[in-house]
Amino acid sequence: MINKVVKNVQEALQGVDDGMIFMLGGFGLCGIPENCISELVRLGAKDLTCISNNAGVDDFGLGLLLQKRQIKKMISSYVGENDEFERQMLSGELEVELIPQGTLAERCRATGAGIPAFYTPAGYGTEVAEGKETREFNGKMYVLEHAFNPEFAFVKAWKGDAAGNLIFKGTARNFNPMMAMAGKITVVEVEELVEVGELDPNQIHTPGIFVQRIFQGKDYEKRIEQRTVTPKS
């Protein structure tokens, strides 16, 4: 059995360098690789291209990398809730590629499946399709979208074992399984790291073959993006 456990986040991110392309799991602030993002900030890697559903908030998630001007380009679907992102985008400091959410998900999945490109009807006739190949199938127009080419994928899971098998919890699964399949080097941080054999094989969402490095995460904040409470009557 190949043991994929590394002792900490510092070892997990060995090889990270300026100018790389990263995929990061998460949706809003749910299921994001908090430890990996904090380490990227500490390392000071710059001119990064980050592929993620969104860009965190001003002081958390990918927002921390934006604060330090470490991100050159964001490829994402939703970019609200982040004033610094808006400022950098409108000032021209940050390159931004906005993608329909379903297209983003399929581009991630295609990357992991080894599919170089695919046709989708989403975005045809809009700015999304500008400069891209289009083609008609059965009377309907489609846009050619390409898979990604990331050096690293950073993923957050609930439980994982030493072989890299992963279980995600609830909606924190989101983009993480697709991202895990897609990285040349997939780094996974988990809330609970167990020995091989402790996870029910029927409950595993991502098999360890897609994972190169796994470590026990710590100090998770698990923030809520918009906290809403019912007022007392």
WOZI-V444233 format. One record per pair of residues at least 12 apart in sequence whose C-alpha atoms are under 7 Angstrom apart, sorted by the first residue. I is the first residue (numbers start at 1). J is the second residue. Records with the same first field share a line. If there is no record, write none. Layout:
I: J, J
This chain:
2: 163
3: 162, 163
4: 162, 163, 164, 212, 213, 214
5: 162, 213, 214, 215
6: 213, 214, 215
7: 215
8: 215
9: 35, 36, 39, 215
10: 39
12: 187, 213
17: 45
18: 45, 46, 47, 48
19: 46, 47, 48
20: 48, 49, 151
21: 48, 49, 50, 150, 151, 152
22: 49, 50, 51, 150, 151, 152, 153
23: 50, 51, 52, 150, 152, 153, 154, 179
24: 51, 52, 153, 154, 155, 179
25: 52, 154, 155, 156, 175, 176, 179
26: 53, 172, 174, 175, 176
27: 53, 54, 174, 175
28: 54, 56, 225
29: 56, 223, 224, 225
30: 172, 222
31: 156, 172, 173
32: 156
33: 154, 155, 156, 189
34: 61, 220
35: 217
36: 154
37: 61, 62
41: 65
45: 70
46: 70, 71
47: 70, 71, 72
48: 70, 71, 72, 73
49: 71, 72, 73, 74
50: 71, 73, 74, 75
51: 74, 75, 76
52: 75, 76
53: 76, 77, 78
54: 76, 77, 78, 79
55: 79
56: 82
57: 81, 82
58: 82, 83, 84
66: 85
72: 94, 95
73: 94, 95, 96
74: 95, 96, 97
75: 96, 97, 98
76: 97, 98, 99
77: 98, 99, 100, 101, 104
107: 146, 147, 148
108: 147, 148, 178, 179, 182
109: 178
110: 147
111: 147, 148, 182
112: 178, 181, 182
115: 147
116: 146, 147
117: 144, 145, 146, 147
118: 144, 145, 146
119: 142, 143, 144, 145
120: 142, 143, 144
121: 141, 142, 143
124: 141, 142, 143
129: 143
132: 144
150: 183, 184
151: 183, 184, 185
152: 183, 184, 185, 186
153: 179, 180, 182, 183, 185, 186, 187
154: 186, 187, 188
155: 176, 179, 180, 187, 188, 189
156: 176, 188, 189, 190
157: 188, 189, 190, 191
158: 190, 191, 192
159: 190, 191, 192, 193
160: 190, 192, 193, 194
161: 193, 194, 195, 196
162: 194, 195, 196
163: 196, 208
164: 207, 208, 211, 214
165: 204, 206, 207, 208
166: 204, 205, 206, 207
167: 203, 204, 205, 206
168: 205
177: 206
180: 210, 211
181: 210
185: 212
186: 211, 212, 213
187: 211, 212, 213, 214
188: 213, 214, 215
189: 214, 215, 216, 217
190: 215, 216, 217
191: 216, 217
192: 216
193: 216
